[in-house]
Amino acid sequence: MLSILNKPYPFLFNTKRNVLIAFIVGVMVFSVNWWAKNENFAQTNFIVGKNALSLFAGLTTVIGILSTIELIPRLFFNINVKDSWTIGKEFLMVVLLLFTITILNYLLIIFLSKSSFYTNDLYLFLNAFLYVLIIGFTPTIMVVWVNYTIILKRNLKRVEEYNNILEKRIKEEGSGEVLHIQTNNKNEILHLDVKLFLYAKAEGNYLDVYIKRGEDIECSTYRFTVQSLLNHLEDYDHIVSTHRSYVVNLNQITSTSGNARNFKIKFDNVDGDVPVSRSRFQAFKEALNVEKE
């Protein structure tokens, strides 16, 4: 069970998607309340009528969704949290969402109810949350798992496509042009063979540059930044940034790998992989001449 919860899962929450989800669910909640409650019930138990009660229920749900999946990630989730998202974290986010909606709807009942019966009734609140959890969690498990399976299959198919493209690229000859780049250290020059360059990795204010020398890999450190290196290599379409800390030569990539959350790049005779961040994935795909979906 723990291994399943730790499986990588894409962080799919973005503003456009969040607003769309909130709107759709809000309309559904409004519709269900409007259909399930009659005017007599609303007038007897609440200070507003059926239409207003249904509208408040829908708006409360919208606020709960946006505050949980939009506001909280903006305030508390950095890029590392999003890039290490898992199935377990997705489930916890859903539970938090259901809990938030329960609280807001319970407060709504307290404010709009003609009776003080609901006030400070912890048992009633816990029952309401348990009800929401039971109703909401089962379909959530199904949606998350189906979504995980679909995304994993799609990404594995992409990996196969990219590896086929990379096989063709490896056979192509590079220009062999050597660039002489002044680094941030005035006494230091980076002599970069564009053909033999594999990738560069930022470490603080320094840049580790990996060059292929026959069967060996040479790593040299320079006082330089990723953006500065990219500025000097902007005329080379096959050299791109796949991550805020990495610059890679697409012609030297031997293969890619991936799961439901992210992609990684592999080079011959290099230990470890180079990540492709979510924000740079589209540019990486276009650089590989893969047609947009």
BAVEX-682488 format. One line per 5 residues: number of its first residue (from 0); their letters; for each residue x, y, z of C-alpha. Coordinates in nm, 4 decimals, always signed. Layout:
# residues N
NUM) A) X,Y,Z  ...;
This chain:
# residues 293
0) MLSIL) +0.0000,+0.0000,+0.0000  +0.2801,+0.2401,+0.0923  +0.4558,+0.1712,-0.2371  +0.1401,+0.2706,-0.4257  +0.1039,+0.5957,-0.2304;
5) NKPYP) +0.4682,+0.6817,-0.3058  +0.4279,+0.6384,-0.6816  +0.5065,+0.9581,-0.8775  +0.1999,+1.1582,-0.9777  +0.1857,+1.4786,-1.1825;
10) FLFNT) +0.0929,+1.8003,-1.0035  -0.1978,+1.8963,-1.2274  -0.3313,+2.1926,-1.0328  -0.3075,+2.5120,-1.2362  -0.5206,+2.8260,-1.2248;
15) KRNVL) -0.7186,+2.7600,-1.5432  -0.7918,+2.4009,-1.4442  -0.8742,+2.4970,-1.0845  -1.1232,+2.7670,-1.1871  -1.2890,+2.5290,-1.4341;
20) IAFIV) -1.3190,+2.2535,-1.1712  -1.4542,+2.4979,-0.9115  -1.7122,+2.6347,-1.1559  -1.8330,+2.2918,-1.2721  -1.8575,+2.1473,-0.9194;
25) GVMVF) -2.0212,+2.4675,-0.7928  -2.2890,+2.4450,-1.0634  -2.3423,+2.0769,-0.9796  -2.3820,+2.1527,-0.6076  -2.6264,+2.4336,-0.6863;
30) SVNWW) -2.8268,+2.2042,-0.9148  -2.8400,+1.9147,-0.6669  -2.9483,+2.1431,-0.3806  -3.2075,+2.3163,-0.5963  -3.3463,+1.9816,-0.7129;
35) AKNEN) -3.3381,+1.8075,-0.3709  -3.4894,+2.0858,-0.1567  -3.8329,+2.2381,-0.1891  -3.9309,+2.5944,-0.1054  -4.1257,+2.4925,+0.2039;
40) FAQTN) -3.8203,+2.3162,+0.3528  -3.6013,+2.6205,+0.2895  -3.8507,+2.8691,+0.4359  -3.9108,+2.6511,+0.7427  -3.5462,+2.5905,+0.8357;
45) FIVGK) -3.3492,+2.8826,+0.6901  -3.3687,+3.2605,+0.6682  -3.3453,+3.2481,+0.2877  -3.5473,+3.0773,+0.0191  -3.4669,+2.7719,-0.1905;
50) NALSL) -3.2935,+2.9601,-0.4725  -3.0693,+3.1646,-0.2419  -2.9855,+2.8600,-0.0288  -2.8822,+2.6621,-0.3362  -2.6779,+2.9559,-0.4660;
55) FAGLT) -2.4959,+2.9975,-0.1335  -2.4177,+2.6239,-0.1269  -2.2689,+2.6443,-0.4771  -2.0641,+2.9573,-0.3993  -1.9366,+2.8054,-0.0746;
60) TVIGI) -1.8164,+2.5006,-0.2662  -1.6406,+2.7205,-0.5238  -1.4639,+2.9134,-0.2452  -1.3618,+2.5890,-0.0739  -1.2164,+2.4417,-0.3926;
65) LSTIE) -1.0227,+2.7540,-0.4932  -0.8869,+2.8141,-0.1425  -0.7616,+2.4542,-0.1198  -0.6222,+2.3747,-0.4638  -0.5298,+2.7268,-0.5767;
70) LIPRL) -0.4461,+2.9426,-0.2724  -0.2671,+2.6845,-0.0550  -0.0279,+2.5660,-0.3322  +0.0530,+2.9277,-0.4216  +0.1400,+3.0127,-0.0617;
75) FFNIN) +0.3076,+2.6949,+0.0596  +0.4173,+2.4736,-0.2337  +0.7522,+2.5471,-0.3967  +0.8718,+2.3917,-0.7217  +1.0405,+2.1026,-0.5358;
80) VKDSW) +0.7125,+2.0021,-0.3703  +0.5322,+2.0024,-0.7047  +0.8103,+1.8081,-0.8791  +0.8023,+1.5400,-0.6064  +0.4235,+1.5004,-0.6053;
85) TIGKE) +0.2898,+1.1488,-0.5392  -0.0389,+0.9577,-0.5368  -0.0407,+0.9803,-0.1570  -0.0059,+1.3598,-0.1639  -0.2859,+1.3785,-0.4199;
90) FLMVV) -0.5148,+1.1822,-0.1856  -0.4217,+1.4065,+0.1090  -0.5032,+1.7122,-0.1008  -0.8448,+1.5642,-0.1790  -0.9125,+1.4885,+0.1896;
95) LLLFT) -0.8144,+1.8467,+0.2773  -1.0473,+1.9714,+0.0046  -1.3385,+1.7652,+0.1369  -1.2661,+1.8815,+0.4928  -1.2600,+2.2472,+0.3821;
100) ITILN) -1.5884,+2.2122,+0.1945  -1.7443,+2.0464,+0.5005  -1.6338,+2.3315,+0.7283  -1.7604,+2.6021,+0.4941  -2.0948,+2.4321,+0.4385;
105) YLLII) -2.1358,+2.3727,+0.8120  -2.0674,+2.7421,+0.8781  -2.3167,+2.8288,+0.6050  -2.5838,+2.6219,+0.7789  -2.5092,+2.7928,+1.1119;
110) FLSKS) -2.5375,+3.1426,+0.9639  -2.8510,+3.0755,+0.7587  -3.0377,+2.8426,+0.9940  -3.3359,+2.9717,+1.1920  -3.2533,+2.7268,+1.4694;
115) SFYTN) -2.9523,+2.7209,+1.7039  -2.9524,+2.3417,+1.6879  -2.6418,+2.3304,+1.4662  -2.4312,+2.5726,+1.6694  -2.1243,+2.4193,+1.8375;
120) DLYLF) -2.2428,+2.0675,+1.7607  -1.9119,+1.8842,+1.7075  -2.0799,+1.5468,+1.6707  -2.2984,+1.6767,+1.3895  -1.9961,+1.8299,+1.2182;
125) LNAFL) -1.7941,+1.5067,+1.2389  -2.0885,+1.3132,+1.0997  -2.1145,+1.5615,+0.8142  -1.7424,+1.5276,+0.7376  -1.7598,+1.1478,+0.7513;
130) YVLII) -2.0540,+1.1584,+0.5120  -1.8675,+1.3876,+0.2694  -1.5549,+1.1695,+0.2980  -1.7419,+0.8482,+0.2234  -1.9320,+1.0005,-0.0673;
135) GFTPT) -1.6327,+1.1834,-0.2131  -1.3340,+0.9592,-0.1443  -1.4392,+0.6445,-0.3323  -1.4860,+0.8175,-0.6688  -1.1677,+1.0135,-0.5977;
140) IMVVW) -0.9666,+0.6908,-0.5656  -1.1054,+0.5721,-0.8973  -1.0386,+0.9034,-1.0744  -0.6824,+0.9363,-0.9408  -0.5885,+0.5778,-1.0292;
145) VNYTI) -0.7442,+0.5896,-1.3777  -0.5761,+0.9255,-1.4376  -0.2425,+0.7838,-1.3182  -0.2724,+0.4860,-1.5544  -0.3637,+0.7033,-1.8537;
150) ILKRN) -0.0822,+0.9529,-1.7899  +0.1734,+0.6765,-1.7323  +0.0828,+0.5032,-2.0595  +0.0925,+0.8349,-2.2463  +0.4323,+0.9266,-2.1032;
155) LKRVE) +0.5810,+0.5841,-2.1746  +0.4601,+0.6166,-2.5333  +0.6277,+0.9584,-2.5510  +0.9516,+0.8102,-2.4194  +0.9453,+0.5505,-2.6976;
160) EYNNI) +0.8841,+0.8218,-2.9594  +1.1637,+1.0411,-2.8250  +1.4097,+0.7521,-2.8116  +1.3382,+0.6745,-3.1781  +1.4087,+1.0373,-3.2653;
165) LEKRI) +1.7266,+1.0333,-3.0563  +1.8562,+0.7266,-3.2423  +1.8427,+0.9289,-3.5637  +2.0058,+1.2313,-3.4001  +2.2974,+1.0282,-3.2666;
170) KEEGS) +2.3877,+0.9260,-3.6225  +2.4073,+1.2896,-3.7339  +2.7427,+1.4644,-3.7358  +2.7797,+1.7828,-3.5348  +2.9618,+2.0911,-3.6543;
175) GEVLH) +3.2611,+2.0426,-3.4244  +3.2806,+2.4185,-3.3808  +3.4682,+2.5335,-3.0712  +3.3405,+2.8424,-2.8913  +3.5653,+3.0492,-2.6662;
180) IQTNN) +3.3406,+3.1966,-2.3981  +3.4469,+3.4454,-2.1328  +3.3112,+3.3369,-1.7950  +3.2353,+3.5531,-1.4915  +3.5973,+3.5035,-1.3895;
185) KNEIL) +3.8003,+3.7429,-1.6070  +4.0973,+3.5028,-1.6045  +3.8904,+3.2069,-1.7189  +3.7792,+3.1045,-2.0698  +3.5348,+2.8226,-2.1452;
190) HLDVK) +3.6485,+2.6398,-2.4611  +3.3295,+2.4631,-2.5651  +3.3218,+2.2088,-2.8471  +2.9586,+2.2290,-2.9583  +2.9665,+1.8746,-3.0973;
195) LFLYA) +3.1209,+1.7077,-2.7908  +2.9290,+1.9105,-2.5309  +2.6891,+1.6889,-2.3321  +2.5284,+1.9090,-2.0700  +2.5931,+2.1714,-1.8042;
200) KAEGN) +2.4650,+2.1751,-1.4486  +2.4390,+2.4801,-1.2232  +2.5718,+2.4529,-0.8680  +2.5176,+2.7860,-0.6954  +2.7240,+3.0490,-0.8800;
205) YLDVY) +2.9190,+2.7814,-1.0657  +2.8526,+2.5682,-1.3705  +2.9724,+2.2101,-1.4174  +3.0279,+2.1501,-1.7902  +3.0382,+1.7909,-1.9161;
210) IKRGE) +3.2310,+1.7182,-2.2378  +3.2701,+1.3860,-2.4208  +3.6345,+1.2861,-2.4739  +3.6325,+0.9530,-2.6551  +3.4920,+0.7001,-2.4098;
215) DIECS) +3.5567,+0.9292,-2.1142  +3.3532,+1.2178,-1.9763  +3.5349,+1.5347,-1.8724  +3.3737,+1.7641,-1.6157  +3.5078,+2.1173,-1.5650;
220) TYRFT) +3.3734,+2.3825,-1.3296  +3.3418,+2.7492,-1.4249  +3.2114,+3.0601,-1.2555  +2.9154,+3.1016,-1.4881  +2.5345,+3.0761,-1.5009;
225) VQSLL) +2.2889,+2.8726,-1.7055  +2.1354,+3.1829,-1.8612  +2.4744,+3.3252,-1.9597  +2.5663,+2.9983,-2.1310  +2.2322,+2.9896,-2.3124;
230) NHLED) +2.2897,+3.3434,-2.4376  +2.6112,+3.2282,-2.6072  +2.4412,+2.9195,-2.7524  +2.1168,+3.0746,-2.8748  +2.2077,+3.0033,-3.2399;
235) YDHIV) +2.2200,+2.6280,-3.1735  +1.8655,+2.4872,-3.1773  +1.9804,+2.1487,-3.0500  +2.1119,+2.2975,-2.7245  +1.8292,+2.3790,-2.4828;
240) STHRS) +1.7522,+2.4207,-2.1149  +1.5407,+2.1361,-1.9796  +1.5483,+2.2605,-1.6210  +1.6386,+2.5837,-1.4450  +1.9721,+2.4238,-1.3496;
245) YVVNL) +2.0545,+2.2351,-1.6711  +2.1546,+2.2956,-2.0341  +2.1697,+1.9905,-2.2622  +2.2880,+1.8982,-2.6109  +2.0026,+1.7044,-2.7714;
250) NQITS) +2.2403,+1.5474,-3.0243  +2.4269,+1.3684,-2.7451  +2.1269,+1.2271,-2.5578  +2.1197,+0.8480,-2.5793  +1.7746,+0.7838,-2.4304;
255) TSGNA) +1.4938,+0.9192,-2.2147  +1.2889,+0.7651,-1.9377  +0.9739,+0.8718,-1.7609  +0.6829,+0.7948,-1.5346  +0.3455,+0.9537,-1.4631;
260) RNFKI) +0.5095,+1.2681,-1.3226  +0.8253,+1.3583,-1.5123  +1.0887,+1.2828,-1.7754  +1.4617,+1.2236,-1.7444  +1.7468,+1.2326,-1.9949;
265) KFDNV) +2.0332,+0.9826,-2.0152  +2.3855,+1.0158,-2.1578  +2.6367,+0.7396,-2.2278  +2.8987,+0.6882,-1.9559  +2.7297,+0.9413,-1.7254;
270) DGDVP) +2.6026,+0.8367,-1.3838  +2.2613,+0.9771,-1.3045  +1.9978,+1.1459,-1.5178  +1.9162,+1.5010,-1.6228  +1.5604,+1.6099,-1.5351;
275) VSRSR) +1.3094,+1.7740,-1.7665  +1.0960,+2.0116,-1.5616  +0.7247,+2.0549,-1.6238  +0.7698,+2.4184,-1.7255  +1.0374,+2.3314,-1.9867;
280) FQAFK) +0.8799,+2.0136,-2.1226  +0.6977,+2.1796,-2.4132  +1.0168,+2.3523,-2.5307  +1.2051,+2.0222,-2.4998  +0.9397,+1.8437,-2.7058;
285) EALNV) +0.9452,+2.1096,-2.9765  +1.3247,+2.1007,-2.9897  +1.3018,+1.7283,-3.0615  +1.0667,+1.8110,-3.3495  +0.7820,+1.6200,-3.1897;
290) EKE) +0.4480,+1.7378,-3.3162  +0.2254,+1.9053,-3.0567  -0.0658,+1.7058,-2.9303;
